């Protein structure tokens, strides 16, 4: 708003804008009538010397318009034209700078009433109610206010009830009662009685559904009752019974689970879902000095001292009869034989070469015989268990029962239910909303917490923050879609052109030093310390490439020149580099990382376009982008090296030397050989760059304290799902 000034209209018709006037006693009240004689001292704005005073006879003055009066007229004119947002700054100025302006209170009241009516007529009921709240704060006894509040509040409540949003309807009623305390309203008592009747009816329906074991419908009905009337007698008892009979845990995520979960070392979201829908015969649970430690959820597993036999002794679940276990033993044997048979279409070359035969010793023993020892044969048997085996698991047999934009329901079959009946997965658009949902109890557990949110959650006594046992390695994976990314020089340019140290230290950790967060030179984890046993595949002699923008520019130019020459272009230097598309998931770290990567490379003339992909699209990234940002769970390099770098693995192509190195790794018979050959693979990967190594992170999850049974530092979130228990909390929906 422009600087204040007053306006004097002379009887000659001339107008003069002057600096704000002060009348006798310092008043801003214009004398009425004007003095019969004497002069008015003014400082015209149009004089070269603004401070110079000029005398004007009072008898020459026709009218004096004070600045605040002119603002008032402009505000009222805008309000009359229903330009309420434009009028607001004028009234705000008067309240702050000239609160004693004549007629200001009445003008603002009229403005608020007109604004509220316009909002109501436009269907903006919430806005109308808020404006009426402002009017009530200023003038509690304003004419017609009670009727207006009754009408508007009633409309809002009716709208929510039509949407079956009972909680918001009840919240509106509470807000009206608190905001307009002291105002005689009919809406409060009238709707309170209706809400109580509706909540009582919903509670009765919920109890009926619960008795019929229609648990989800019962949960919906009781939540509606709570939303309408939280203080309803008997509601907490019914909710506690419902949680006891049919426990449900809500999981908050940024990356949604795919509809067809797979065990992919480059997709944590897919592995998370697969651990529910397709539990494996053996799974990694920890680490020893010589590789991973594996356990089975359905059997006791023991490797013979000779290394030539692996025995499975199937466990009997509470729902299993001896005959069931015998059938399961036969099913396990068939599945192992199929995995070792290339002709089956599902066989593994490594298992086909390793497994000699499989014997069943009824009722519950399955013995696998090997042709020769393998340093960690259990790592080759992390195979999804068949349907005949899932029934032995105390974790429960989960399937995807509902899949939509708002909810993914993982439900167990009634015959094979564990401690938790259902997992409800809800995806959030960003990490702030995800963390808020956890703090407010909308979700019970969050699978991934970005590093920059950890301190905030640790300060909340209602939450537990834990780290997963094993770190992950972040890389860029060429998809084979672009000839430019197939050039080794270009992949090296990417290494030199990304400020990896700065991202880890300044962005992820905000200047702190945290063990396990570091840049890496290869696709295998470096561990959280030099003595970490998971480090056995990491070659410390291979150092990460430093940030070197000059080398990035030179190598990227050379790579593009090679591509053009291969196409027959005689003068390749005249065409600029094409844009390279980089795909990433909805994970907060992936989003942030790719944004920083794009900034670094674009500034060097290497054009990068970011594309956010769904979990399904990330699994088929070659259809959509040239590069993808992946987080690798290469926790057992002795077997994961081939899953990542071998034929049919994650990367699109490897060199002859890499294929030879993988073959030599498969032939290793002791851990010294394993380490030496993995170091060679690491060295070759750093040279050829089938994946571009970025950094390693330690990953965190968080959950509410009423959820118990989660062990410290699990390998994956649902590892101890059979021990989970969620206590009922009366203040939660």
C-alpha positions as CSV (number, residue, x, y, z in Angstrom):
1,X,0.0,0.0,0.0
2,X,1.3,3.5,-0.9
3,X,2.6,5.9,1.8
4,X,-0.1,7.8,3.7
5,X,-1.4,11.2,2.6
6,X,-4.4,13.4,3.0
7,X,-6.3,15.3,0.3
8,X,-7.6,18.9,0.6
9,X,-10.3,20.1,-1.9
10,X,-10.4,23.9,-2.2
11,X,-13.4,25.9,-3.1
12,X,-11.8,26.7,-6.4
13,X,-12.1,23.0,-7.3
14,X,-8.3,22.4,-7.0
15,X,-7.2,19.3,-5.0
16,X,-3.9,19.2,-3.1
17,X,-2.3,16.0,-1.7
18,X,-0.5,16.7,1.5
19,X,1.4,15.0,4.2
20,X,-0.8,13.6,7.0
21,X,-2.4,16.4,8.9
22,X,-2.5,16.9,12.6
23,X,-5.2,19.0,14.1
24,X,-5.2,20.7,17.6
25,X,-4.1,18.4,20.3
26,X,-2.5,16.0,17.8
27,X,-5.9,14.7,16.7
28,X,-6.7,13.1,13.4
29,X,-10.3,14.4,13.7
30,X,-11.3,17.0,11.1
31,X,-12.9,20.0,12.7
32,X,-16.6,20.3,12.1
33,X,-17.4,23.0,11.3
34,X,-14.2,24.5,9.9
35,X,-12.8,27.5,11.9
36,X,-14.3,30.9,10.7
37,X,-10.8,32.4,10.4
38,X,-7.1,31.6,10.5
39,X,-5.0,29.4,8.4
40,X,-4.4,25.6,8.0
41,X,-0.7,24.7,7.9
42,X,0.0,22.0,5.2
43,X,3.0,20.3,3.5
44,X,2.0,19.6,-0.1
45,X,3.5,16.4,-1.6
46,X,4.2,18.1,-4.9
47,X,6.6,20.7,-3.6
48,X,10.3,20.3,-4.3
49,X,11.0,20.8,-0.6
50,X,8.5,18.5,1.0
51,X,9.1,19.7,4.5
52,X,8.2,23.3,3.6
53,X,4.9,24.4,5.2
54,X,2.2,26.3,3.3
55,X,-0.6,28.3,4.9
56,X,-4.1,27.9,3.5
57,X,-6.9,30.0,4.8
58,X,-9.7,27.9,6.4
59,X,-12.2,29.9,4.4
60,X,-10.7,28.6,1.2
61,X,-11.1,24.9,2.1
62,X,-14.1,23.0,0.7
63,X,-13.4,19.5,2.1
64,X,-10.6,17.5,3.8
65,X,-10.3,13.7,3.0
66,X,-8.2,11.9,5.5
67,X,-6.1,8.9,4.2
68,X,-8.0,6.5,6.4
69,X,-11.3,7.7,5.1
70,X,-10.2,7.3,1.5
71,X,-9.0,3.7,2.3
72,X,-12.4,3.0,4.0
73,X,-14.3,4.2,0.9
74,X,-12.1,2.0,-1.4
75,X,-12.6,-1.0,0.9
76,X,-16.3,-0.6,1.0
77,X,-16.4,-0.2,-2.8
78,X,-14.5,-3.4,-3.3
79,X,-16.7,-5.2,-0.9
80,X,-19.8,-3.9,-2.7
81,X,-18.4,-5.4,-5.9
82,X,-17.9,-8.7,-3.9
83,X,-14.1,-8.4,-4.3
84,X,-13.6,-9.5,-0.8
85,X,-10.0,-10.7,-1.1
86,X,-9.0,-7.4,-2.6
87,X,-10.8,-5.4,0.1
88,X,-9.2,-7.4,3.0
89,X,-5.7,-5.6,2.9
90,X,-7.5,-2.2,3.2
91,X,-9.5,-3.2,6.3
92,X,-6.3,-4.9,7.7
93,X,-4.4,-1.6,7.3
94,X,-7.1,0.4,9.0
95,X,-7.2,-2.0,12.0
96,X,-3.4,-1.9,12.4
97,X,-2.7,1.8,11.6
98,X,-5.9,3.7,12.2
99,X,-8.2,1.6,14.5
100,X,-10.2,4.7,15.5
101,X,-11.4,5.5,12.0
102,X,-15.0,6.6,12.1
103,X,-17.4,3.8,11.3
104,X,-14.6,1.2,11.0
105,X,-16.2,-1.4,13.3
106,X,-19.6,-1.3,11.5
107,X,-17.9,-1.4,8.1
108,X,-15.9,-4.5,9.0
109,X,-18.9,-6.2,10.4
110,X,-20.8,-5.5,7.2
111,X,-17.8,-6.7,5.2
112,X,-17.6,-10.0,7.1
113,X,-21.4,-10.6,6.9
114,X,-21.4,-10.0,3.1
115,X,-18.2,-12.2,2.7
116,X,-19.8,-15.0,4.7
117,X,-23.0,-14.9,2.7
118,X,-21.1,-14.9,-0.6
119,X,-19.0,-17.9,0.5
120,X,-22.2,-19.7,1.5
121,X,-24.0,-19.0,-1.7
122,X,-20.9,-20.3,-3.5
123,X,-21.0,-23.6,-1.6
124,X,-17.9,-22.7,0.4
125,X,-19.5,-23.6,3.7
126,X,-16.2,-24.1,5.7
127,X,-15.0,-20.7,4.6
128,X,-18.3,-19.2,5.4
129,X,-18.2,-20.6,8.9
130,X,-14.6,-19.4,9.5
131,X,-15.7,-15.9,8.5
132,X,-18.6,-16.0,10.9
133,X,-16.2,-17.0,13.6
134,X,-14.2,-13.9,12.9
135,X,-17.4,-11.8,13.1
136,X,-18.3,-13.5,16.4
137,X,-14.9,-12.7,17.8
138,X,-15.4,-9.0,17.0
139,X,-19.1,-8.6,17.7
140,X,-20.6,-11.5,19.6
141,X,-24.1,-9.9,19.5
142,X,-24.1,-9.2,15.8
143,X,-27.6,-9.2,14.4
144,X,-28.6,-12.5,12.7
145,X,-25.4,-14.3,13.7
146,X,-27.0,-17.2,15.5
147,X,-29.2,-18.0,12.6
148,X,-26.4,-17.8,10.1
149,X,-24.2,-20.1,12.2
150,X,-27.0,-22.6,12.5
151,X,-27.6,-22.7,8.8
152,X,-23.9,-22.9,7.7
153,X,-22.9,-25.5,10.3
154,X,-25.9,-27.6,9.4
155,X,-24.9,-27.6,5.7
156,X,-21.4,-28.6,6.6
157,X,-22.5,-31.5,8.7
158,X,-25.1,-32.7,6.1
159,X,-22.3,-32.7,3.5
160,X,-20.0,-34.9,5.6
161,X,-22.8,-37.2,6.5
162,X,-23.7,-37.6,2.8
163,X,-20.0,-38.7,2.3
164,X,-20.2,-41.0,5.3
165,X,-17.4,-39.0,6.9
166,X,-18.8,-39.2,10.4
167,X,-15.6,-38.1,12.1
168,X,-15.4,-34.8,10.3
169,X,-19.1,-34.2,10.9
170,X,-18.6,-34.7,14.7
171,X,-15.4,-32.5,14.6
172,X,-17.4,-29.8,12.9
173,X,-20.0,-29.9,15.7
174,X,-17.3,-29.7,18.4
175,X,-15.6,-26.8,16.6
176,X,-18.9,-24.9,16.3
177,X,-19.6,-25.4,20.0
178,X,-16.1,-24.2,21.0
179,X,-15.9,-21.3,18.6
180,X,-19.3,-19.8,19.2
181,X,-19.4,-20.5,23.0
182,X,-22.1,-18.4,24.5
183,X,-24.1,-18.0,21.3
184,X,-27.6,-19.4,21.4
185,X,-27.5,-22.1,18.7
186,X,-30.0,-24.8,17.9
187,X,-27.6,-26.8,15.7
188,X,-25.5,-28.2,18.5
189,X,-28.2,-29.9,20.6
190,X,-30.2,-31.0,17.5
191,X,-27.2,-32.7,15.9
192,X,-25.8,-34.1,19.1
193,X,-28.9,-36.1,19.6
194,X,-28.8,-37.4,16.1
195,X,-25.1,-38.3,16.3
196,X,-25.7,-40.2,19.5
197,X,-28.5,-42.2,17.9
198,X,-26.4,-42.9,14.8
199,X,-23.3,-43.9,16.9
200,X,-25.4,-46.3,19.0
201,X,-26.8,-47.8,15.8
202,X,-23.4,-48.2,14.3
203,X,-22.0,-49.8,17.5
204,X,-24.9,-52.3,17.5
205,X,-24.2,-53.1,13.8
206,X,-20.4,-53.5,14.6
207,X,-21.2,-56.0,17.4
208,X,-23.5,-58.0,15.1
209,X,-20.8,-58.1,12.4
210,X,-18.1,-59.1,14.9
211,X,-20.2,-62.0,16.2
212,X,-20.6,-63.1,12.6
213,X,-16.8,-62.9,12.3
214,X,-17.1,-60.3,9.5
215,X,-14.1,-58.5,11.0
216,X,-13.4,-55.9,8.4
217,X,-17.0,-54.7,8.1
218,X,-17.1,-54.7,11.9
219,X,-13.9,-52.6,12.1
220,X,-15.4,-50.1,9.6
221,X,-18.7,-49.9,11.6
222,X,-17.0,-49.4,14.9
223,X,-14.6,-46.7,13.5
224,X,-17.7,-44.9,12.2
225,X,-19.3,-45.1,15.6
226,X,-16.1,-43.7,17.2
227,X,-15.9,-41.0,14.6
228,X,-19.4,-39.8,15.4
229,X,-19.3,-40.3,19.2
230,X,-15.9,-41.2,20.8
231,X,-17.4,-41.2,24.3
232,X,-20.0,-43.8,23.5
233,X,-20.4,-46.4,26.2
234,X,-19.1,-49.8,25.2
235,X,-17.2,-48.7,22.2
236,X,-13.7,-49.2,23.6
237,X,-14.6,-52.7,24.9
238,X,-15.8,-53.7,21.4
239,X,-12.7,-52.3,19.7
240,X,-10.4,-54.2,22.1
241,X,-12.3,-57.4,21.4
242,X,-12.0,-56.8,17.7
243,X,-8.3,-56.2,17.9
244,X,-7.9,-59.3,20.0
245,X,-9.9,-61.6,17.6
246,X,-8.6,-60.1,14.4
247,X,-5.4,-58.1,14.8
248,X,-4.6,-55.6,12.0
249,X,-1.4,-53.6,11.7
250,X,-1.2,-50.6,9.4
251,X,2.1,-50.0,7.5
252,X,3.0,-46.6,6.1
253,X,5.2,-46.5,3.0
254,X,6.5,-44.2,0.3
255,X,7.0,-47.0,-2.3
256,X,3.9,-49.0,-2.8
257,X,4.1,-52.8,-3.1
258,X,3.7,-54.2,-6.6
259,X,0.8,-56.4,-7.4
260,X,3.1,-59.3,-8.2
261,X,5.9,-59.2,-5.6
262,X,9.2,-60.7,-6.5
263,X,12.5,-61.2,-4.8
264,X,14.6,-58.6,-6.5
265,X,17.8,-57.4,-4.9
266,X,17.2,-54.0,-6.5
267,X,13.7,-53.4,-5.1
268,X,13.2,-53.2,-1.4
269,X,9.4,-52.6,-1.9
270,X,9.0,-55.7,-3.9
271,X,11.1,-57.8,-1.4
272,X,9.1,-56.4,1.5
273,X,5.8,-57.5,-0.1
274,X,7.2,-60.9,-1.2
275,X,8.3,-61.7,2.3
276,X,4.5,-61.7,3.1
277,X,3.1,-63.3,0.1
278,X,6.0,-65.7,-0.9
279,X,8.0,-66.5,2.2
280,X,11.2,-68.4,1.4
281,X,12.4,-71.8,2.5
282,X,15.5,-70.3,4.0
283,X,16.1,-66.6,4.8
284,X,19.1,-64.5,5.9
285,X,18.9,-63.7,9.6
286,X,22.4,-62.5,10.5
287,X,26.0,-62.7,9.8
288,X,29.0,-64.9,10.9
289,X,32.7,-64.5,10.2
290,X,32.1,-66.6,7.0
291,X,29.0,-65.3,5.3
292,X,25.4,-65.1,6.1
293,X,23.5,-67.1,8.8
294,X,20.3,-68.7,7.5
295,X,17.2,-70.0,9.2
296,X,14.0,-71.5,8.1
297,X,10.5,-70.7,9.4
298,X,9.3,-74.2,8.7
299,X,12.3,-76.4,9.6
300,X,15.5,-76.9,11.6
301,X,18.3,-76.9,9.1
302,X,21.8,-78.4,9.6
303,X,24.7,-78.6,7.3
304,X,26.8,-81.7,7.7
305,X,30.5,-81.2,8.8
306,X,31.6,-82.6,5.4
307,X,29.6,-79.9,3.6
308,X,28.0,-82.6,1.4
309,X,24.6,-82.8,3.1
310,X,22.0,-80.3,4.2
311,X,19.2,-81.7,6.4
312,X,15.7,-80.1,6.8
313,X,13.7,-81.3,9.8
314,X,10.2,-79.9,9.3
315,X,8.5,-78.3,12.2
316,X,5.0,-79.2,13.2
317,X,2.8,-76.2,13.5
318,X,-0.2,-76.2,15.9
319,X,-2.5,-76.8,13.0
320,X,-0.5,-79.6,11.4
321,X,-1.2,-83.3,11.7
322,X,1.6,-85.9,11.1
323,X,0.2,-86.6,7.7
324,X,0.4,-82.9,6.8
325,X,4.0,-82.9,7.7
326,X,4.7,-85.9,5.6
327,X,3.0,-84.3,2.7
328,X,5.0,-81.2,3.3
329,X,8.2,-83.1,3.3
330,X,7.4,-84.6,-0.1
331,X,6.5,-81.2,-1.4
332,X,9.8,-79.7,-0.2
333,X,11.7,-82.5,-1.8
334,X,9.9,-81.9,-5.1
335,X,10.5,-78.2,-5.0
336,X,14.2,-78.7,-4.3
337,X,14.6,-81.2,-7.2
338,X,12.7,-78.8,-9.5
339,X,15.1,-75.9,-8.5
340,X,18.0,-78.2,-9.4
341,X,16.5,-79.3,-12.7
342,X,17.2,-76.9,-15.7
343,X,14.5,-78.7,-17.7
344,X,11.8,-77.6,-15.3
345,X,12.0,-74.0,-16.5
346,X,12.6,-72.8,-13.0
347,X,16.0,-74.4,-12.3
348,X,19.2,-72.8,-11.3
349,X,22.5,-73.6,-13.0
350,X,24.3,-73.4,-9.7
351,X,21.9,-75.8,-8.0
352,X,21.8,-78.1,-11.0
353,X,25.6,-78.4,-10.8
354,X,25.7,-78.7,-7.0
355,X,22.7,-80.9,-6.1
356,X,23.2,-84.7,-6.6
357,X,20.0,-86.0,-5.1
358,X,17.2,-85.3,-2.6
359,X,16.0,-87.9,-0.1
360,X,12.9,-87.9,2.1
361,X,13.1,-89.6,5.4
362,X,9.5,-89.8,6.6
363,X,7.7,-88.3,8.4
364,X,9.5,-85.0,8.4
365,X,13.2,-85.1,7.2
366,X,14.4,-84.0,3.8
367,X,18.1,-84.5,3.1
368,X,19.9,-82.7,0.2
369,X,23.1,-84.4,-1.1
370,X,25.7,-82.3,-2.8
371,X,28.3,-83.4,-5.4
372,X,30.9,-81.2,-3.8
373,X,31.0,-78.7,-0.9
374,X,29.8,-75.1,-1.3
375,X,31.0,-72.3,1.0
376,X,27.4,-71.3,1.7
377,X,24.8,-73.6,0.1
378,X,22.0,-72.1,2.2
379,X,22.3,-68.9,0.2
380,X,21.2,-70.8,-3.0
381,X,18.1,-72.1,-1.3
382,X,16.3,-68.8,-0.5
383,X,13.5,-70.0,-2.7
384,X,9.8,-69.1,-2.3
385,X,8.1,-72.0,-0.5
386,X,5.2,-73.7,-2.2
387,X,1.6,-73.6,-0.9
388,X,2.0,-77.0,0.7
389,X,4.8,-75.6,2.9
390,X,3.3,-72.3,3.9
391,X,0.9,-73.9,6.3
392,X,3.8,-75.0,8.5
393,X,4.9,-71.4,9.0
394,X,3.8,-69.6,12.2
395,X,4.1,-66.3,10.4
396,X,0.8,-66.9,8.5
397,X,0.1,-67.3,4.8
398,X,-0.6,-63.8,3.4
399,X,-2.2,-62.9,0.1
400,X,-3.2,-59.6,-1.5
401,X,-6.9,-59.3,-0.9
402,X,-7.4,-55.7,-2.0
403,X,-5.3,-53.4,-4.1
404,X,-6.2,-49.8,-4.9
405,X,-4.7,-46.3,-4.8
406,X,-5.6,-45.9,-1.1
407,X,-5.0,-49.3,0.4
408,X,-3.3,-52.6,-0.1
409,X,-4.6,-55.4,2.1
410,X,-2.4,-58.3,2.9
411,X,-4.6,-60.9,4.6
412,X,-4.0,-64.4,6.0
413,X,-6.2,-67.4,5.2
414,X,-8.2,-68.4,8.3
415,X,-6.6,-71.9,8.2
416,X,-3.1,-70.5,8.4
417,X,-3.2,-67.3,10.5
418,X,-0.4,-66.1,12.6
419,X,-0.2,-63.4,15.2
420,X,-1.4,-60.8,12.8
421,X,-4.5,-61.3,10.7
422,X,-3.9,-58.5,8.2
423,X,-1.3,-55.9,7.1
424,X,-2.8,-52.8,5.7
425,X,-0.4,-50.8,3.6
426,X,-1.0,-47.1,3.0
427,X,1.2,-45.0,0.7
428,X,2.0,-41.4,1.3
429,X,3.1,-38.8,-1.2
430,X,6.1,-37.5,0.8
431,X,8.0,-38.3,3.9
432,X,6.6,-35.4,6.0
433,X,3.0,-36.7,5.6
434,X,4.3,-40.3,6.3
435,X,6.0,-39.2,9.6
436,X,3.0,-37.2,10.7
437,X,0.7,-40.2,10.1
438,X,3.0,-42.3,12.3
439,X,3.1,-39.7,15.1
440,X,-0.6,-39.3,15.1
441,X,-1.2,-43.1,15.1
442,X,-2.8,-43.3,11.6
443,X,-0.2,-46.0,10.9
444,X,1.5,-48.3,13.3
445,X,4.9,-48.8,11.6
446,X,6.9,-47.1,8.8
447,X,9.2,-49.3,6.8
448,X,11.8,-46.6,5.8
449,X,12.6,-43.4,7.7
450,X,14.8,-40.9,5.8
451,X,18.0,-40.0,7.7
452,X,16.9,-36.3,8.1
453,X,13.7,-37.4,10.0
454,X,15.4,-39.7,12.5
455,X,16.1,-37.1,15.2
456,X,12.5,-35.9,15.2
457,X,11.2,-39.4,15.7
458,X,13.7,-40.3,18.4
459,X,12.5,-37.3,20.4
460,X,8.9,-38.7,20.4
461,X,8.5,-41.0,23.4
462,X,5.6,-42.8,21.8
463,X,7.8,-44.1,19.0
464,X,10.7,-46.6,18.6
465,X,13.3,-46.0,15.9
466,X,15.6,-48.9,14.9
467,X,18.0,-49.6,12.1
468,X,18.1,-52.7,9.9
469,X,21.0,-55.0,10.4
470,X,22.5,-54.8,6.9
471,X,23.3,-51.7,4.8
472,X,22.3,-51.2,1.2
473,X,24.3,-50.0,-1.8
474,X,22.9,-47.2,-4.0
475,X,23.8,-47.4,-7.7
476,X,22.8,-46.2,-11.1
477,X,21.9,-49.0,-13.5
478,X,22.0,-48.6,-17.3
479,X,18.9,-50.2,-18.7
480,X,20.3,-50.8,-22.2
481,X,17.8,-48.4,-23.7
482,X,20.3,-45.8,-24.7
483,X,23.5,-46.4,-26.8
484,X,25.1,-43.6,-24.8
485,X,24.9,-45.4,-21.5
486,X,26.3,-48.5,-23.1
487,X,29.6,-46.6,-23.6
488,X,32.0,-47.3,-20.7
489,X,33.4,-43.7,-21.1
490,X,30.0,-42.3,-20.4
491,X,29.5,-44.4,-17.3
492,X,32.9,-43.2,-16.1
493,X,31.8,-39.6,-16.8
494,X,28.8,-40.2,-14.5
495,X,31.2,-41.3,-11.7
496,X,33.4,-38.3,-12.1
497,X,30.5,-35.9,-12.5
498,X,28.5,-36.7,-9.3
499,X,29.6,-35.1,-6.0
500,X,29.0,-38.2,-4.0
501,X,30.9,-37.2,-0.9
502,X,29.0,-33.9,-0.7
503,X,25.6,-35.7,-1.0
504,X,26.4,-38.2,1.8
505,X,27.9,-35.7,4.2
506,X,25.9,-32.6,3.6
507,X,22.5,-33.8,2.4
508,X,21.9,-37.2,3.9
509,X,23.7,-36.6,7.2
510,X,23.5,-32.8,7.4
511,X,27.2,-32.6,8.3
512,X,27.2,-35.4,10.9
513,X,29.4,-38.5,10.9
514,X,27.4,-41.7,11.0
515,X,29.0,-45.2,10.6
516,X,27.8,-47.0,7.5
517,X,27.1,-43.9,5.4
518,X,29.9,-43.6,2.8
519,X,30.7,-43.5,-0.8
520,X,31.5,-46.9,-2.4
521,X,33.5,-48.1,-5.4
522,X,31.5,-51.3,-6.2
523,X,28.2,-53.1,-5.9
524,X,28.9,-54.9,-2.6
525,X,28.4,-53.5,0.9
526,X,31.4,-52.1,2.7
527,X,29.8,-52.7,6.1
528,X,29.5,-50.3,9.0
529,X,33.2,-50.9,10.1
530,X,36.4,-52.4,8.8
531,X,35.7,-55.5,10.9
532,X,32.1,-56.0,9.7
533,X,31.8,-59.5,8.3
534,X,29.5,-58.4,5.5
535,X,32.4,-56.6,4.1
536,X,34.0,-59.8,2.8
537,X,33.1,-59.0,-0.9
538,X,34.3,-55.4,-0.8
539,X,37.8,-54.7,-2.2
540,X,39.2,-51.8,-0.1
541,X,42.1,-51.3,-2.6
542,X,39.6,-50.0,-5.1
543,X,38.9,-46.4,-4.2
544,X,35.8,-44.4,-5.2
545,X,36.4,-42.1,-8.1
546,X,36.7,-38.5,-7.0
547,X,34.6,-35.6,-8.2
548,X,36.4,-34.3,-11.4
549,X,34.1,-32.2,-13.6
550,X,36.8,-31.8,-16.3
551,X,37.1,-35.6,-16.7
552,X,33.3,-35.9,-16.7
553,X,33.1,-33.4,-19.6
554,X,35.9,-35.0,-21.6
555,X,34.7,-38.6,-21.1
556,X,31.0,-37.8,-21.9
557,X,32.1,-35.9,-25.1
558,X,34.2,-38.9,-26.1
559,X,31.4,-41.3,-25.5
560,X,28.9,-39.3,-27.6
561,X,31.5,-39.1,-30.3
562,X,31.8,-42.9,-30.3
563,X,28.1,-43.3,-30.6
564,X,27.9,-40.9,-33.5
565,X,30.8,-42.5,-35.3
566,X,29.1,-45.9,-35.0
567,X,26.1,-44.3,-36.8
568,X,28.3,-43.0,-39.6
569,X,28.4,-39.4,-38.5
570,X,31.6,-37.8,-40.0
571,X,31.7,-34.7,-37.8
572,X,30.4,-35.9,-34.5
573,X,31.4,-32.8,-32.5
574,X,28.6,-30.6,-33.9
575,X,25.7,-32.3,-32.2
576,X,25.1,-31.8,-28.4
577,X,24.7,-34.7,-26.0
578,X,21.1,-36.1,-26.0
579,X,19.1,-36.0,-22.8
580,X,19.4,-39.1,-20.6
581,X,16.3,-40.1,-18.7
582,X,16.9,-41.2,-15.0
583,X,14.2,-43.1,-13.3
584,X,13.7,-43.3,-9.6
585,X,11.1,-44.6,-7.1
586,X,9.0,-42.5,-4.7
587,X,11.4,-43.2,-1.9
588,X,12.5,-39.9,-0.2
589,X,16.2,-40.7,-0.4
590,X,15.9,-41.7,-4.1
591,X,14.0,-38.5,-5.0
592,X,16.5,-36.3,-3.2
593,X,19.5,-38.2,-4.6
594,X,18.3,-38.0,-8.2
595,X,17.5,-34.3,-7.9
596,X,21.1,-33.7,-6.7
597,X,22.6,-36.0,-9.4
598,X,20.6,-34.1,-12.1
599,X,21.9,-30.7,-10.8
600,X,25.5,-31.9,-10.8
601,X,25.4,-33.4,-14.3
602,X,23.2,-30.7,-16.0
603,X,25.7,-28.1,-14.8
604,X,28.4,-30.0,-16.7
605,X,26.4,-30.1,-19.9
606,X,25.3,-33.7,-19.4
607,X,21.5,-33.3,-19.7
608,X,19.5,-35.4,-17.3
609,X,15.7,-35.7,-17.1
610,X,14.2,-37.2,-14.0
611,X,11.2,-39.6,-14.2
612,X,9.5,-40.9,-11.1
613,X,8.4,-44.5,-11.6
614,X,6.0,-46.8,-9.8
615,X,7.4,-50.0,-8.2
616,X,6.2,-52.1,-11.1
617,X,7.8,-49.7,-13.6
618,X,11.0,-49.8,-11.7
619,X,11.1,-53.5,-12.1
620,X,10.8,-53.0,-15.9
621,X,12.7,-49.8,-16.1
622,X,14.2,-50.6,-19.5
623,X,10.8,-49.8,-21.0
624,X,10.8,-46.2,-19.6
625,X,14.2,-44.8,-18.9
626,X,17.9,-44.9,-19.8
627,X,19.2,-45.2,-16.2
628,X,17.5,-46.2,-13.0
629,X,18.5,-45.3,-9.4
630,X,18.5,-48.6,-7.5
631,X,19.2,-49.7,-3.9
632,X,20.9,-53.0,-3.9
633,X,20.5,-55.6,-1.1
634,X,23.7,-57.6,-2.1
635,X,24.0,-59.0,1.3
636,X,25.5,-62.4,0.3
637,X,28.0,-61.5,-2.4
638,X,29.1,-65.1,-3.0
639,X,25.6,-65.8,-4.5
640,X,24.3,-62.3,-5.2
641,X,27.2,-61.4,-7.5
642,X,25.7,-63.6,-10.2
643,X,22.2,-62.5,-9.5
644,X,23.3,-58.9,-10.1
645,X,26.0,-59.3,-12.8
646,X,25.5,-62.7,-14.4
647,X,23.4,-63.8,-17.3
648,X,19.7,-63.1,-16.6
649,X,20.7,-60.8,-13.7
650,X,19.8,-57.2,-13.0
651,X,22.3,-55.6,-15.4
652,X,21.8,-55.8,-19.1
653,X,25.3,-57.0,-20.1
654,X,28.6,-57.9,-18.7
655,X,32.1,-58.3,-20.2
656,X,33.8,-61.6,-21.0
657,X,36.2,-61.0,-18.1
658,X,33.3,-60.5,-15.7
659,X,31.6,-63.8,-16.9
660,X,34.9,-65.6,-16.3
661,X,35.3,-64.0,-12.9
662,X,31.8,-65.2,-11.9
663,X,32.6,-68.7,-13.1
664,X,35.7,-68.8,-10.9
665,X,33.7,-67.5,-8.0
666,X,31.2,-70.4,-8.4
667,X,34.1,-72.8,-8.3
668,X,35.5,-71.5,-5.0
669,X,35.8,-74.1,-2.3
670,X,36.9,-72.1,0.7
671,X,36.5,-68.6,2.0
672,X,40.0,-67.4,1.1
673,X,39.2,-68.2,-2.5
674,X,35.8,-66.5,-2.2
675,X,37.3,-63.3,-1.0
676,X,40.0,-63.2,-3.6
677,X,37.7,-63.8,-6.4
678,X,35.1,-61.3,-5.2
679,X,37.9,-58.7,-5.0
680,X,38.5,-59.4,-8.7
681,X,34.8,-59.0,-9.5
682,X,34.8,-55.8,-7.5
683,X,37.8,-54.6,-9.5
684,X,36.3,-55.6,-12.8
685,X,33.0,-53.9,-11.8
686,X,34.9,-50.7,-11.0
687,X,36.6,-50.8,-14.4
688,X,33.7,-51.8,-16.6
689,X,31.0,-50.1,-14.5
690,X,28.0,-52.4,-15.4
691,X,26.5,-50.4,-12.5
692,X,27.6,-46.9,-11.4
693,X,28.4,-47.1,-7.6
694,X,27.2,-44.2,-5.5
695,X,27.0,-44.7,-1.8
696,X,26.1,-47.0,1.0
697,X,23.4,-46.2,3.6
698,X,22.2,-47.7,6.9
699,X,18.4,-47.8,6.8
700,X,15.9,-47.1,9.6
701,X,12.3,-48.0,10.4
702,X,10.0,-46.8,13.2
703,X,7.0,-48.0,15.0
704,X,4.6,-47.1,17.8
705,X,5.4,-48.5,21.2
706,X,2.1,-50.3,21.4
707,X,3.4,-52.6,18.7
708,X,5.7,-55.2,20.3
709,X,7.6,-58.3,19.1
710,X,9.9,-56.6,16.7
711,X,13.5,-57.5,17.4
712,X,16.4,-55.1,17.3
713,X,18.1,-54.7,14.0
714,X,16.2,-57.3,11.9
715,X,17.3,-58.1,8.4
716,X,13.9,-57.2,7.1
717,X,10.7,-55.7,8.6
718,X,8.5,-58.8,8.8
719,X,11.2,-61.1,10.0
720,X,9.6,-61.6,13.4
721,X,6.0,-61.2,12.3
722,X,4.9,-64.3,14.2
723,X,5.8,-62.4,17.5
724,X,4.1,-59.1,16.7
725,X,1.4,-57.9,19.0
726,X,-0.5,-54.6,18.8
727,X,-2.1,-53.5,22.0
728,X,-5.4,-51.7,21.8
729,X,-5.3,-47.9,22.4
730,X,-8.6,-46.3,23.3
731,X,-7.7,-42.9,21.7
732,X,-7.0,-44.4,18.3
733,X,-9.2,-45.2,15.3
